[in-house]
Amino acid sequence: MISTFLIFGCNKKSSLAADDSLKTSAAEVTAYSNFLNVGVDSTFPPFAFLTEDKVSGFDVDIAQEIAKRLDKELKISQISWDEIFDKINDPGIDVIISGVPATPEREKLADFSDPYYTLEFMALSLSTSSIKIKEDLANKKVGMLKSETADLDPDFLANYAVNGYDDVVTLINALKSGEVDGILISIPIGVKILNEDPETYKFLQKIESNIQYSIVLKKGSSLKDKINQILKDMRSDGTYSKIYYNWFKI
């Protein structure tokens, strides 16, 4: 009977320990890992994109710096943007950094870091245009992508007659044909336009949008406060600026 009791007691203790381990949040496991497992959508240049089977970009550099300051090795998992809020619960992913704005609905599904990037826009005109400074564009016809019109303050846009376009090619053609006097375009796209054809276009102005990107974490993740502090430190010591200007230099 004593043996039976001891065996039962040990089994019960083991069972309780197993139950406790099952209750341990998956968000806490990463604290004991040597890796920071980061999910990114690699079809989102210049934030993340493939070059010779390697994922590069602004988001990747931010993730690399965070991993370094956590004393961990960075591991990248390529995911689709549409599956972010399923993949964040994957045990093989600690965080996702892929241009995600926090919203009340999304905050029900995951935790978010402090914003690491505020989406900015630029005003461009043709280099041959009589428009020389940003004030010259006021009250003129301005082209924008329809998908981006909600990202800028309506009061700011009230200064222009805005024409919406479905894609970048149509938008650029409208500028070249004189259908619009200038364009307002998000900086990631605008920088690409300028870099590919610097002789054709003229930079006029940079504008902050209403959109901020945050890092997505598991609910209750112990990494949240650490990452927020790292982001703050990166801005204070100039590391963030170096990474930013490497990808968004105008």
N, C-alpha and C positions, 0 to 999 in steps of 0.2 A: 504493500500500500504506500509506504514511504517513497519507494522508487517510482511508483506510478504518479504520486503527487509531484515529485521533483521533475519528472519528465513533462507532466502537464504544465507545471509552473514555468519551466524553461520554454516550452512551446508557446505558452501564452505570452511570455515576455518577448519572444522572437516575433510573434504575430503583431504585438503592439508596436514593436520597433519598426516592423515593415509598414504598418499603417501610418506611423509618424513620417516614415520616409516618403510614402505616397503623398502625404499632405504637404511635404516640402515643395514650395513653389518652384516651378521650372525656372522662374525668373531669377532665383537665387543661385542656381547651379553654376552659372557663368562666373561667379565670384571666385570659384576654385579651378577654373580652366586656364590653360596657358594661351588660349586663343580668343580673339574677339571675332565672332562669326557674323558677318555683315551681309545682308541681302541688298542688292541693287538691281535696278532695271537698266541694262546696258545698252538700251536703244534711245538714250536721252542725252545726247551731246549738248553742251560740253560738260554736263554733270556726270555722266557715265556712258562710255561707249567702248566698243571693241577695236583694238589695234593689234593685228597679228595674234589673235586669240588671248590677248591680255586686256583686262578691263582698266581703263584709265578715266580721268576726269576730275572735276572739282569735288564731287561727292566722295570719290575714292581717296583723294588727298586729305580731305577732312577726316575720313574714317581712319586712314593710316596714322594721322597725328594723334587721334584719340586712342587708338590701340597702343601706340608708342608710350603715351603718358599713363596708360593703364598697365604698362609693362607686360603687354600681350602681343602675340603675333597675329597679324590681320589675315583672315580668311574670307574671301569673297564668294558669295553664292549668287548666281544670276537668276533673277526672278522677273515675272511680268508685273507691271504696275497694278494691273487689275486684281492680282491675287495677294496684294500686300497684307490685307487684314486676315487672310487665312494663313499665310506663311509666317506671320509674326508669332504664331503659336507653335510653329515647328521647333522641336527640341534642338535642331541643328542650326538655328538662327537666333542670335542674341538681340540684334537691332537691325532695322532697315533704314537706310538713308537713300532717298530717291525722290526728292522734290515733293514732299507731302505736306500740305497745309493742315494744321490741326483745326478740327471743327467740333462742335458739341456732339454730333452724331458719332464721329470717329473716336472721340475720347471715351465713348462707352465701350469700344472694342479694344483699345490699346492705350498705353501711356505715351506721352510726347515729351521730348526735351524742350528746352527753351529754343526759340527760333535760331537757326544757324545761317539763314540767308533770307534777305528781303528781295523779292523779285523787282528788278529795276527795268525801266524802259528808256529808250533813246529816241530822240527826234532826228530824222535824217531828211536831207533834201538832195537834189542833184548838185554836183560840184559846179555845173554851169548855170545854176539858178541864181536869180537876183536876190534870193533869200540868203542873207549872210549870218544873221544872228537869230536866236530863238524868238525874239519879240517880233521879227518879220513874219513869223508863221501865224501869229494871232489872227483869228477871224478868217483864216484861209481854209481851203479844202485839205483835209488830212485823211490819209488812208490808215486803216488798222485791220488786223485779223479779227474776224467776228468772234473767234474764240477767246480773244484777249480784251475785248471792250469792257467787260465787267471787272477787270483787274485794276483799272484806274479810277480815281475819284471822279464822280459825275460833275462836280463843280469845276474840276480842272478841264475836263473835256468840253464843258460849255463854252470854252474860249475858241473852239474850233468847229468847223462844219465837218463832221466825221462820216466817211464812207467806209462801210465794212466789206471785207473780202474773205473768201473761203480758204485761200491758201497763199503762201508766200510768193509763188510765181506770179499769180494774178495781181497781188499787191505791188510787186516791183514793176510789173508792166504798166500799172496805172500811174506810177510815179514817172516812169520813163516817157509815157505818152502825153503827160501833162494833165491827165484826168484829175490828179491831186497835186498839191504844191509840196507836200512833204508826207512822211509816214511816221507813225509812232509804233515802235516794235520792241518787244522784250529784248533785253540786252544779250542773252545767249544767242538769239537769232541775229540781232543787229550786228554783233561783233563778227559773226561768220560772214555776213553780207559785206561788211567793210574790209575784212581781211582778204576776201576773194576778189574784190574789185575796188581798191582804194581810190582809184582815179575817178570813178563815176559818182561816188557819193560823198556827202559832206555831213559831219557830225555837228549837231546844233545844241543839244541839251540832253541831260540825264534826269529822269523822273522816277521817284520811288512809287511803287504800287501799293495796293492794299494786301498783297499776298506775301505771306512768310512761310518758309519751309522749316519743318522740324524733323528730328530723328524719331522714328517710331520704335517703341519698346514694348515688351510684354507687360501686362498689367501687374503692378507691384514690383517691377524690376528694381533690384538694388543698384543697378547701374545709373539710374536716372539722375540722382544727385551728383554722382561722380562726373558724369558726362556734362552736366550743366556747369559744374565748376571748371572743367577742362575748357569748354567753349568760352567761358569768361576769361580764363587765363590766356587763351590763345589770342583773344582780342587785345588784352592788356599788354602782352609781350611782343605784339607785332606779327606773330606767326599767321594769324588769320588773314591779315592784309597781304602778306606775301603770297599765300595760296590764292586769294581772291584775284589779285592783279596778274597772276600767272595765267588765269583762264578768262578774265573779263577786262583785260587791258584795252582801253579805247585809244 
